């Protein structure tokens, strides 16, 4: 694929550095508190605090190529990977990113149907 026969590709963060020359597809994700959720406040905040620990961010960087909401995660993660993913210069990373936008419902439906066909073919 890196030979140039692809015009566009969609891949996990850890793959983009081998393929992408024009930018990366980027999105921001969130953790939320659901109104009326089943967990107690203590359980909820235990989870949120754990998810934001630097060691969890390190794992997400090294295993999936994801960024982290905790800047300390970048300090303890493998620095070669941090550099490869462009996390040493967040401003530059965002400038060359293409923010992921919600799909038109008809496109989303076609994509889901195609994904289900591929899954069925693999079984």
C-alpha positions in Angstrom: 0.0 0.0 0.0 2.8 2.4 0.7 3.9 1.9 -3.0 1.5 4.6 -4.1 -1.3 2.5 -5.6 -3.8 4.0 -3.1 -5.3 7.4 -3.4 -7.0 7.3 0.0 -6.9 4.9 3.0 -8.6 4.6 6.4 -6.6 3.0 9.1 -5.9 3.0 12.9 -3.5 5.7 14.1 -0.6 3.3 14.4 -0.8 2.7 10.6 -1.0 6.2 9.3 2.7 7.1 9.5 3.5 4.4 7.0 0.9 5.5 4.5 -0.3 9.0 4.9 1.5 12.0 3.3 -1.4 14.5 3.2 -2.7 14.4 6.7 -4.6 12.2 9.1 -8.2 11.7 9.9 -8.7 13.0 13.4 -11.5 13.0 16.0 -12.0 14.0 19.6 -13.6 11.6 22.0 -15.2 12.2 25.4 -16.1 10.6 28.7 -19.4 11.7 30.1 -21.6 11.3 33.1 -25.0 10.0 32.2 -28.0 11.5 34.0 -29.6 8.7 35.9 -26.8 6.2 35.3 -26.6 3.1 37.4 -23.2 3.7 39.0 -22.7 5.7 42.2 -20.8 9.0 42.1 -17.8 7.3 43.7 -17.8 4.5 41.0 -18.2 7.1 38.3 -15.3 9.2 39.5 -13.1 6.2 40.2 -13.6 5.2 36.5 -12.9 8.7 35.2 -9.9 9.2 37.3 -8.5 5.8 36.3 -9.1 6.5 32.6 -7.2 9.8 32.9 -4.1 8.3 34.6 -0.9 8.8 32.7 -0.1 5.1 32.6 -3.5 4.5 30.8 -2.6 7.2 28.3 0.8 5.6 27.8 -0.9 2.3 27.0 -3.3 4.0 24.6 -0.4 5.7 22.8 1.8 2.6 22.6 -0.9 0.0 21.8 -3.3 2.0 19.6 -1.5 5.2 18.6 -4.2 7.2 20.3 -3.5 10.5 22.0 -4.2 11.2 25.6 -6.0 13.9 27.6 -3.2 13.8 30.2 0.0 15.5 29.0 2.0 13.4 31.4 1.2 10.3 29.4 3.4 11.6 26.5 6.3 12.0 28.9 6.3 8.3 29.9 5.3 6.8 26.6 7.9 5.4 24.2 9.4 8.6 22.8 10.0 7.0 19.4 6.3 6.4 19.1 5.4 9.9 20.4 7.7 11.4 17.7 6.4 9.1 15.0 2.8 10.0 15.7 3.6 13.7 15.8 2.6 14.2 19.4 5.7 16.3 20.2 4.1 19.2 18.3 0.3 19.2 18.9 -0.3 22.4 17.0 1.3 21.0 13.8 -0.5 17.7 14.3 -3.9 19.5 14.4 -3.0 21.7 11.4 -2.4 18.7 9.2 -5.4 16.8 10.5 -8.7 16.3 8.8 -11.3 16.4 11.5 -13.8 13.5 11.3 -17.3 14.6 10.7 -20.6 12.8 11.0 -21.6 10.9 7.9 -24.7 11.5 5.9 -27.2 8.8 7.1 -27.4 7.2 3.7 -23.6 6.9 3.5 -23.5 5.6 7.0 -26.1 2.9 6.2 -24.2 1.8 3.1 -20.9 1.7 5.1 -22.6 -0.5 7.8 -24.0 -2.8 5.2 -20.6 -3.1 3.5 -18.9 -3.8 6.9 -21.5 -6.5 7.6 -20.8 -8.2 4.2 -17.1 -8.2 5.0 -17.7 -9.7 8.4 -20.0 -12.4 7.0 -17.4 -13.3 4.4 -14.7 -13.8 7.1 -16.8 -16.2 9.1 
